[in-house]
Amino acid sequence: MAVYYVRAVSGASEDQGPQRPPAPRNTTPEHCAPHDMQVGDYVFVDGKNRRVNDMRGRGGSGARVLILEGHGPWTMKTPALIYRPITRGSVRRTA
């Protein structure tokens, strides 16, 4: 007789917004301000994690205009959770 165990997963409520897809491979999550963004980072925009291909300048006080893969220009105005590629030999430091 086979016994199947099912884990209950609660669904997202309407006020939580869209579900985030899994993190891109070989990346680490970080909270990042617009001025700390780097080319190669991933940011969640329009339901997908999109890679930053280029940055064109400032979009106002403390904002940054990012050129995203498969999306085009997008203005990052506030700090956000991003995914930064893990570089070989890098050590993540915690305060």
C-alpha positions as CSV (number, residue, x, y, z in Angstrom):
1,M,0.0,0.0,0.0
2,A,1.4,3.4,-1.0
3,V,1.1,6.3,1.3
4,Y,1.4,9.8,-0.2
5,Y,2.3,12.8,1.9
6,V,1.1,16.2,0.7
7,R,2.5,19.4,2.0
8,A,-0.1,22.1,2.4
9,V,0.9,25.3,0.7
10,S,-1.0,28.5,1.4
11,G,-1.8,30.5,-1.7
12,A,-1.1,34.2,-2.1
13,S,-3.8,36.5,-1.1
14,E,-4.9,39.3,-3.5
15,D,-3.1,42.0,-1.4
16,Q,0.3,40.3,-1.7
17,G,0.7,41.1,-5.3
18,P,2.2,38.7,-7.9
19,Q,4.2,35.7,-6.9
20,R,7.9,36.0,-7.4
21,P,9.6,33.4,-9.6
22,P,12.6,31.5,-8.2
23,A,15.9,33.4,-7.9
24,P,18.1,33.2,-11.0
25,R,20.8,30.5,-10.8
26,N,24.1,31.4,-9.1
27,T,22.8,34.6,-7.5
28,T,22.4,35.8,-3.9
29,P,19.5,38.0,-2.7
30,E,20.4,41.4,-1.3
31,H,18.5,44.6,-0.4
32,C,19.9,47.3,-2.7
33,A,19.5,51.0,-3.1
34,P,19.3,52.4,-6.6
35,H,22.7,54.0,-6.5
36,D,24.3,50.6,-5.6
37,M,22.9,48.7,-8.6
38,Q,25.4,47.0,-10.9
39,V,25.2,45.7,-14.5
40,G,24.5,42.0,-14.3
41,D,22.2,42.3,-11.2
42,Y,18.6,41.0,-11.5
43,V,15.5,43.0,-10.4
44,F,11.9,41.9,-10.2
45,V,9.8,43.9,-12.7
46,D,6.5,43.1,-14.4
47,G,6.3,39.5,-13.0
48,K,9.9,38.5,-13.9
49,N,13.4,38.7,-12.6
50,R,15.1,40.8,-15.3
51,R,18.9,41.3,-15.8
52,V,20.3,44.8,-15.8
53,N,22.1,45.2,-19.1
54,D,23.0,48.9,-18.7
55,M,22.4,52.0,-16.6
56,R,21.9,55.3,-18.4
57,G,21.9,57.9,-15.6
58,R,19.8,59.2,-12.8
59,G,16.0,59.4,-13.0
60,G,15.8,62.1,-10.3
61,S,16.8,62.4,-6.7
62,G,18.2,59.1,-5.7
63,A,16.7,57.1,-8.6
64,R,18.5,55.2,-11.4
65,V,17.4,54.4,-14.9
66,L,18.1,50.7,-15.7
67,I,18.1,49.1,-19.1
68,L,16.6,45.7,-18.5
69,E,16.8,42.6,-20.6
70,G,13.5,42.0,-22.4
71,H,11.9,45.1,-21.0
72,G,13.7,48.3,-21.8
73,P,14.3,51.3,-19.6
74,W,12.9,51.2,-16.1
75,T,13.4,53.8,-13.3
76,M,14.3,52.3,-9.9
77,K,13.2,54.9,-7.3
78,T,13.4,53.0,-4.0
79,P,15.5,50.3,-2.4
80,A,14.5,46.8,-3.5
81,L,15.3,43.1,-3.1
82,I,17.6,42.2,-6.0
83,Y,19.6,39.2,-7.0
84,R,23.4,39.7,-7.5
85,P,25.5,37.1,-9.3
86,I,27.9,35.2,-7.1
87,T,31.4,35.9,-8.2
88,R,34.2,33.4,-7.9
89,G,36.3,34.0,-4.8
90,S,33.9,36.5,-3.3
91,V,33.2,36.4,0.4
92,R,29.8,37.7,1.7
93,R,30.4,39.8,4.8
94,T,27.7,40.3,7.4
95,A,27.7,43.2,9.8
